[in-house]
Amino acid sequence: MTRVVITGLGAITPLGNDVDTFWQNMKAGESGADVIRTFDTTDYVIRIACEVKDFNPTDWMDRKTAKRMARSTQFSVAAARQAIADAGLEITEDNASRVGVVINTGGGGVSIMEEAQMQLVNNGPKSVSPFLVPMVMANAASCLVSIELGAAGPVNTSTLACASGNYALVDAYYMMQRGEADVILAGGVEAAISPLIIASFGRMGALSQRNDDPKRASRPFDKNRDGFVFGEGGVVFVLETEEHAKARGAKIYAEVFGGALRADAYHLTAPKPDASGAAGAMKRALENAGKSPDEVDAVFAHGTSTPLGDVAETLAIKKVFGERAYQIPVTATKSQVGHMLGGAGAVSALAAVKTIEEGIICPTINYETPDPECDLDYVPNEARAVDVNLALVNAFGFGGQDVVLVLGKYQNGQG
């Protein structure tokens, strides 16, 4: 078995455009939610979101390159550059073929497609950019990182809706088990806060309508939750084989022990009421990692703040851990950064890595009124000191795609 470790971190989020700012705000219980500023929401049912603020793509690439990328891909490149710098890793001609990229997204450049459609309707076909297709491709999130950084190993993008970011790390881990790369940049990105997407999710009834109180709108597991708050951003990790990381003296943040992918086979948008798919993914992830439920110290929940989803996830956790479920801290990052869709699992994994490193778990904010059907320890409202040797990261996507990642403290000589 090849041990896989995390040696670099990069983040563009609603709570900061670097890892340290993000993490300080997470520990402080801040919210990235506000009124939407990228377009006029006067006629919209939903007028709030967790937008990335003060992001300048030219901090990470030249202006010409930035203009030919969707916003989500700009996030991908920026986070990847941060992660590579943090890892102290240099990609050269000698090692490029052993460096891969697996960055997933739920929708790719959907907002660019929306803008292009308006141009086509208003100004005719000659107004459409010749760069439109490569800009909107979902795999641009990985391919353009590969091109920008010179990573010539395996490059892949998978779309699993809200579970995309989590699956990137699982996919990368098993690629490394097969010996396909020594290093993989893995993560998830999304930038879909656009008129059409917000209108569609609003019609679906999936989003919180607390427009007058955005920072208190996302409230996973709280009895008065009424839907999630849209988010955006990107998180990228540098994954390395233990041998490669140790050979170059890299700092190791955490170890990846594996993961699993299961399906609800039930409904496109609703979770299966008996939570069998989610529970099955958690159990299989632990089995694949060679770990037992008794070893888990924390769960980083999918925790969307939807009436059905939070109940189903609570049930899944109880099915896996039994009575011990009540002793395990369960935190929901979406209470602070919103639902970053393709980036959601990756940002939860980042919170897990920082918790493993620092011994502090971020809170589930806006938890005010307990729900009898959601009765676990959700780390309400304040960060907490906790020693985490092993953590589960849950991500459950539309279509019933359940992905669970197992992360833990790296211990030299012990798998």
Stockholm file with secondary structure:
# STOCKHOLM 1.0

chainA/1-415         MTRVVITGLGAITPLGNDVDTFWQNMKAGESGADVIRTFDTTDYVIRIACEVKDFNPTDWMDRKTAKRMARSTQFSVAAARQAIADAGLEITEDNASRVGVVINTGGGGVSIMEEAQMQLVNNGPKSVSPFLVPMVMANAASCLVSIELGAAGPVNTSTLACASGNYALVDAYYMMQRGEADVILAGGVEAAISPLIIASFGRMGALSQRNDDPKRASRPFDKNRDGFVFGEGGVVFVLETEEHAKARGAKIYAEVFGGALRADAYHLTAPKPDASGAAGAMKRALENAGKSPDEVDAVFAHGTSTPLGDVAETLAIKKVFGERAYQIPVTATKSQVGHMLGGAGAVSALAAVKTIEEGIICPTINYETPDPECDLDYVPNEARAVDVNLALVNAFGFGGQDVVLVLGKYQNGQG
#=GR chainA/1-415 SS CCCEEEEEEEEEBTTBSSHHHHHHHHHTTCCCCEECCSSCCTTCSCCEEBCCCSCCGGGTSCHHHHHTSCHHHHHHHHHHHHHHHHHTCCCCTTTGGGEEEEEEESSSSHHHHHHHHHHHHHHCGGGSCTTHHHHHCTTHHHHHHHHHHTCCSCEECCCCGGGHHHHHHHHHHHHHHTTSCSEEEEEEEECCCSHHHHHHHHHHTCBCCCTTCGGGTCCTTBTTCCCBCBBCEEEEEEEEEHHHHHHTTCCCCEEEEEEEEEECCSCSSSCCTTCHHHHHHHHHHHHHHTCCGGGCCEEECCCCCCHHHHHHHHHHHHHHHGGGGGGSCEECTHHHHCBCGGGHHHHHHHHHHHHHHHSEECCBTTCCSBBTTBCSCCCBSSCEECCCSEEEEEEEETTTEEEEEEEECCBTTBC
#=GC SS_cons         CCCEEEEEEEEEBTTBSSHHHHHHHHHTTCCCCEECCSSCCTTCSCCEEBCCCSCCGGGTSCHHHHHTSCHHHHHHHHHHHHHHHHHTCCCCTTTGGGEEEEEEESSSSHHHHHHHHHHHHHHCGGGSCTTHHHHHCTTHHHHHHHHHHTCCSCEECCCCGGGHHHHHHHHHHHHHHTTSCSEEEEEEEECCCSHHHHHHHHHHTCBCCCTTCGGGTCCTTBTTCCCBCBBCEEEEEEEEEHHHHHHTTCCCCEEEEEEEEEECCSCSSSCCTTCHHHHHHHHHHHHHHTCCGGGCCEEECCCCCCHHHHHHHHHHHHHHHGGGGGGSCEECTHHHHCBCGGGHHHHHHHHHHHHHHHSEECCBTTCCSBBTTBCSCCCBSSCEECCCSEEEEEEEETTTEEEEEEEECCBTTBC
//
